[in-house]
Amino acid sequence: MRAMQDVLALILAGGQGDRLSVLSEQRAKPAVVFGGQYRIVDFALSNCAASDIDQLAVLTQYRPRSLVNHIGSGRAWGYDTPDRHIEILQPYLGRADMDWYQGTADAVYQNLYLIAQSRAEEVLILSADHVYLMSYRNMVAYHRRQQADVTIGVYSVPLEEAHRFGVLELDASGRMVDFQEKPPQPKSTWVSMGIYCFKRDVLIEALQEDANLAASSHDFGRDIVPRIFGSKRVFGYQYLDYWRDVGTIEAYWQANMDLIERYPPLNLANADAPLRTSRVSQTPARFGAKAAPSDAVISPGAQIDGAVERSVISPGVVVEEGALVRDSIVCHDAVVRSGAVVDRAILDKDVEVGRGATVGTGDEAVVNRERPDIVNCGISIVGKRAVVPEGMTIGRNVIIGPGVEEELAGLDAVESGETVLPEQMPLHLFV
């Protein structure tokens, strides 16, 4: 079998991720914290490293600073050597055919020179906002055995959930015979994982054709795949382990909660393919005399003196004595003061919850009035560096924007379904 040195991997990491609300308001979705000490992009990067892929590029666009700083030279994943390197590519203006990326296919098309100049025989197109640990070696081997032009990673979901994805019908050999993009009545349970393995020449031809179509949205799932499967050999590679699209608040919360199970369905410490991340070394987590953690993921550097139940805690988090964090995700350096309760909520980095305050109480059926489409499952979200005043009560499905502090002054409560945004976004929130 040909080596993985013949494979070029392109990670699409430029999406805005609006459905994650304020978590992705000031950062690209792949840079959102996951599992306490990781970022979502770590999964794609770690999968590439474990698969011995030497040629790797990350395509960014929306608010890339946090993402670029996190990746750095790629050292954490072994991509800082003469034989193994990572490129970070951003859109730029300067030629008539260059512009902001208009879709996933357009992002790759505008970097076609990289594909043309590479020695790769296959090109992997990967999404940076999915949670899974996978050997791309097996997928590439399957692609070569089938003599496929394109191979799509597919995952089986319950039929009632398939309408949220691109749905593939496969014949007995695994070849794709039909494709539906988010159909109201799916015909199959196999959905696209947003992972594509292309023969290089097939990809170049498809992208050039798509670029000339004014009606195209320039997206792999909506345009490229439906257009070519009738004339090319397109197969589905059936992935059977853990995979989650964490593009919604509920899916992101649930994927974090999955880590708390006694036997987690996703093993982040897998010796064969561990999840790697770029981070400074942390002191060990500290538990005080009255700390009461149970069914929780506690990261290094956290200081726990209160109760933490069924929650994921990032490095540097402080939970003071008498505080309770339950069914929640608390990101780096957040502080939950004495007597406070955080219940079924997501606190972004550097949030402070004041003494005796409550985040997450009341009727879960009251959806967020501003964004009922994305904040509707009873989870409240507090944005980066927001401060919840002492004694305040915050209901369910509430959005507190990044940097909010003065806007809450003088209030006793924020009712379920409400949104509080900063009057003017402080400049320090952009870093």
Order of alpha helices (4+ residues) and beta strands (2+ residues): beta-beta-beta-alpha-beta-alpha-beta-beta-alpha-alpha-beta-beta-alpha-beta-beta-beta-beta-alpha-alpha-beta-beta-alpha-beta-beta-beta-beta-beta-beta-beta-beta-beta-beta-beta-beta-beta-beta-beta-beta-beta-beta-beta-beta
